[in-house]
Structure formats: structure tokens, C-alpha cells
Amino acid sequence: MHAPDPTDAQLAAQSAAREADQLLSEATARLHAAGVPSPRVDAEILTAHVLGVSRGRLAAMTLAGSAVPASQADRITELIAERAERIPLQHLTGLAPFRHMELRVGPGVFIPRPETEQVAQAALDQLGRMAAQRPASWRPRVIDLGTGSGALAGAIAAEHPSAEVHAVELSPQAAAWAQLNLDPLGVTLHQQDLREVPEDWEASFDVVVSNPPYIPAGMVPREAEVRVHDPELALYGGGDDGLIMPRAVIETAKRLLKPGGWFILEHAEAQADALAEHCRRDPWLSAVSTHQDLTGRDRATSAVADLDPAAVVEEWRA
């Protein structure tokens, strides 16, 4: 007894199916020709995304000569074409990895970068040091100014669960993405300008974190993914040096922090000296430090709000 002959539909599906290895090779070549910085990795991520498998499983499929069904092969080809147009990889998958999380992202929100993970780590380390000097019942209050997708606020809430975490975001598009990412973590999101915080927030937080916009006005990013698809509100810091918003974060942090509270903000490597000097000249700040990313570049500045909060508030209102 032999197996029944395949139907016309089955034969069509089989003829249109593609071997995974060939599909990946062609996708990689197309992305390479388009100038995508990591063509093979992006091809693998998009293919694995469509197939619903890990990249490890995809590698096994290519070695085994596995076939990809026609419908999925077509979808992979469509996504590769969009990536070749320099649409961000994260917009195509809808996800951006950040530390132990996968954040939901898309048009209208800044895609978190790997260097910001070190800012989160510095904040978590500081919370650990502070907790060691306080009662076990201590619940720190943390706020993320300009949260974007919610990366910093989400990482702190997930990895320091005793913290009460708040996040501020002005853009309604970015706030919508942040809400999706932060609601499951219990973070309170406030849609407002980080420079205009309510009076009842003053001197009530232990830690302030921020990855504010800091690109100088005349410095247009070279990467099409950033230049075209990241929102300008999240990129340009204001002024020739890009430091209007970073300085505004520092002023807001001074108002928000309790005596002995601590803040950290991300910036470009070239801005490190200027921001450190700005903080050192401020009589209300102490313990100014510069923090490096994993490549050794100066990417964040922190300081302690060693001050009388009432005096800072009066100085700001004056």
C-alpha cells in the first residue's frame, strides 16, 4: 500500500517553500547591499520572529535544511524589504531588548540603546548602597524623567521591587508605549513636562534617573534609523551644545530629591566634562561622578543633592 498522491494544493505549497539557509543567505545579501550595519544578525532576528522560534532553533533549522512554508517565506521577504529601507529592526518586530526585559516599541518612541543599560545598573547599585544603610522596611521612591519607552523606570521596578517607581513623559505617543511597558510592573506614569513638576513632589524622591534628549541642534544623526524614525523630541537637547535639557533635568532633580538623594543622567561622551563642571559649580550638589559605558566612554553623570530642599525651591521660584 503506497501513500496517497499529493493534491495540487500540496504540490504548490511544496514548490513555493524555501530552504531556511537559502532564505537567510538572500536576506543577508539584500540587507548588506542596503548598508544595514548588521545584515546577518538582522536577517536572523526577522526570520526567527516570523517563524516564532529562537535564533538558536533557527540555526538548527538551517543546518538541517529545513523548509520554510511559502506564507512565512513571503512574510520574511516583506520584512527584509522594509529593513532594507532602514526601518528600525525594533519597529518591525515590535520589541526592543533592555536588560532582562523586552519592551514594546514602535513609531513615536525612542528605541532604548545598550549603553542606557549601564545607567540602569548604576542606579540599581546606588539603591543597593542606600538600602544597606536603612531599615529593611525602607521603600525608596524613584522617578525617571523623560522615560520614553519606560526602559529605566521598568528596569528599576523589575530589579529593585521594593522601590516605588514613577515615570514622566511629555510625548503622548511615547507615553502610550511606556504605559504598555510599565503598567505590568506597577510603575506610575505621568504625562507632563519634566521641567514643570508639581509642588507636592518636591523633596520627596530618593533617586532620579534620566536619559534626556542631548544631541546638539546642528548635529544630525548619520544613521537613517535614528535620523528618520526616532522622534526629534527625544533626540535634540536644545542649544548649540545640546545641554539645555540635560541642565533642566539637573535643576528638576534638585527640586525632587530629599537631602542626600542621588541622581544620574545619560549624555554624549563629549558632554561629560561640561556637565560634571556644571554640577561641581553648584553649591547644592556634591559627590559628582562620571560613569562609563561598556566601551569605556563617559556616558553618564551623577551627583548627590546635599542641600536644604526649601532653599532650592525658593531659589528656583525666584
N, C-alpha and C positions, 0 to 999 in steps of 0.2 A: 504494500500500500504506500503510495507516494503522497507527498504533501500537495495540497491543492494549489493550482496555479494562482499567482498573484493577480489581483484585479488591476484594471487600468490605473485607478487612483493610486494604488500602492506602488505601481511601477513609476508613476510620475513623481511621487514623493521621494522614492529612492534615487531617481535620476537627478533630482534637484538638491538632494542632501549634499553637504560639503564636508570634507575631512577637516577636523579641528586644526590640524597642523597647517594645512594649506590656507585655511581661512585666516589664521593668525599671521602667517607669513605675508599674505597680501595686505592685511590691515596694517601691519608694521611698516611695510614699504610705503603705503599711502600716507601714513602719519609722518614718516621720516621725510618724504618729499614735501610735505606741508610745513616743515620746520618745527614740528611739535618736539619739545625738549626730550621727552622720554617715550619714544614711539612704541617700543615693545611692551613696556610696563602698562601704558595706557590701553594698548590693544588687548592685553591680557585682562585688565580690570573690566573693560567694557564687555568682553566676551563672557567672562565669568559672571558678570552682572546679569546678562541676558539669560544665560543658562541656569542661573540660580545655584552655582557651585563656587567653592573656594578656588583661589588660584592654584593651590596645591592639587586639587582634584582636576582642574583644567590641565595641568602639566601631565598628569597621569593619562588623561584622555588623548592628548597629543601623542604621547609615546605609544599608546595602544592603537593609534589610527582610528579613533572613534569618529563616527559621523555626526554632524550637527544637522538636525532637521531643517528643511527648507525655510519654514516660517521663522525660526530662530536665526538662521544664517542671514536672512533678509534684514531682520531687525538689527543684527550686529553690523551689517554693512551700512545701514542708515545712521547708526550712532557713530561709526567711524567717519562717515562723510561729515557729520556735524562737528566732530572733534577736529577734523582737518580744517574746518572753518574757524578754528581756535575758540569754539565754545568751551568753557571750562569743563574739565572732566567731572567735577563735582555737580555741575548743573545737569549733566547727562545721567548720572546715577542717582542724584538727589541726596547724596550723603557725603559728608566730609569727616574723615577720622580725626579725632583730637584726644590725645592721651588714651584713656580706656573707653571713650565714647565714640559713637557715630552720630554726628549732628546732622539734622535735616537742613538742607540749604537749597537755594535756588536764586533766580533773578531778584535783585533788590537787596541782597545781603552780602556783606564782605565774607569771603571764604577764609576761615582761620588758617594760619600758617604754622609750620612746625616750630618756628622759633618762639611762638607765643606759649608753647607748652612749657618752656623753661621759666616764663613769668609765673605761670600757674604753680610750678614746682617751688619757686622762691616764696610765693605766698603761703603755700602749704607748710613749708619748712618754718616760716615765721610763726604761723599759727601753732605749730607744734612747740616751738620755744615758749610762746606766750602761755600755752596751756600748762606747760610744766611748772610755771610759777603761780598758778591759780588753783582754786579748789576743783575737784573732779566734776562738780556740777556746773562749772563755768560754760556758758554758751556764747561764743563770740558772735558779734554782728559784723558782717562783711558786705561791702557794696561794690559792684562792678559798674564803672562809669563808661557809657558808650559800649554796651555789651555786644552789639551786632547779633551774631547767631546765638549768643549765650555761652560762648566757649569758656571764658574764665570763670564766670559765675557757676556754670554747670560742673566744671571740674572740681571747684572747691566744694560745692554742695555734695557731689558724689564721693569725694575722697576725704572730706572732713565733715561727716554727717551731723556732728553736734552743732555746727555753725548755723546761724540764722542768716540766710543769704538774700540780698536784694540786687536788682539789676536795673540800670537806667538806659533807655534807648529813645532817641528822638524820632528816627525814621519809622513811619508806620509799616513800611514793607519789611524792614529788618525786624521790627518788634513782633510782627506776625510769625516770622521764623523762630525768633527767640522764645515766643510763647510755646510753640510746639516742643522745643527742646527743654525748656525749663520747668514747665508745669509738672511733668512726672517726677522732678527732683525736688519739688516743694519750694522753688525759688520764687520770690515775689517780684514781678516785673512792673516797672513804672515807665510809661511813655511820656517823656519830657526832656527838656534841655538840661544837660548835666551842669550847666552854669547857673541854673535857677532852681536850686533845691529848696524845699520848704524849710521854714524856720524850725519846725519841731524835729528835723533831722540833725540839727547842729549839735556837735559834741556827743554823738550817740553811737558812733561806729568804732570798732577796734581796728579794722583793716579796710583799706580802699585799694582796689586794683583797677587798672585801666590799660586798654590798648587803643589810644585815641588816634584820630587821623593826624599824620605828621609829615606827609610829603610836601615839600616846598611848592609854591604856586607854579613856578616855571619848570619844574622837573616832571615831565610827563613819563609815566612808566613805559618801558620798552616792550614788555610782554603784552600781547594783544588781549590775553585773558584778563589781565588786570586793567589795562587802559580802557577797554571797551565794556567789560562786563561787571567789574567791581564798582559799586556806587561812589560817585565823587564825594558825597558827604562823609564816607568812611575813609577816603584817601587823603585829601588835601587839608593840611593843618592850619593854613592861613599864614599870609605874610611870605616874604622872600625866603625866610629860614624854615617855614613850616611849623613854627613853635607857638603860634597863638593858642591853639587848642591844648597842646601839652601843658603850657603855663596855666591855662584855665583849669585843667584837671588838678594841678598842684594847689591852686587857690581854693577850689572846691573841697579838696581833701583836707586842707587846713580847717575849714569850717566844720566838716563832718566828723573829724576824728576826736576821740576822747584824749585827754592828756596821756602821753605815752603811746598813742596809737601810731600805726605804721601804714605807709602807702608805697605802692610800686606802680610805675607806668612804663610801657614799652615805647621805643623810639628808634630812629635810624642810628647806625653806628656813628655817623658824622655829627650827630646832635648830642652825643653823650657828654662831652666836656662843657658845652654851653648849659645844659640842664643841670649838671652837677654844680657848676658855679652859681647858677641861679638859686639853687637850694641852699648852698653854703652861705650865700649873702643874706638869706632870710633869717632874721633873729628868732623866728618861731620854729625853726627846723633844726634837727641835729642828726647825727649818725647817718650822714649822706653816703650812699654806696652805689657803685656801678656794677651791674651784673652782666655776665657774658652769656651768649647762646652756645650751642654745642660746637660751633665752629670757632669759638674764641672771640667773637665780635662783641663789642659793647652794645647791648641791646635793651637795657632797662636801667632805670634809676629808682632808688628807694630812699626814704628818709623817715625819721620819727617826728611826730608832732609834739615837740617838747614845749608846751605852751599853756597859757591860760585861755581856754576857749572863749570866754566872754570878751577878752581883749581883742582876739582875732575877729570876732563877729562885729565888734564896734569899729575896728579898723576897716573892715570890708564895707560896712554900711556907710562909713564916712566918705 
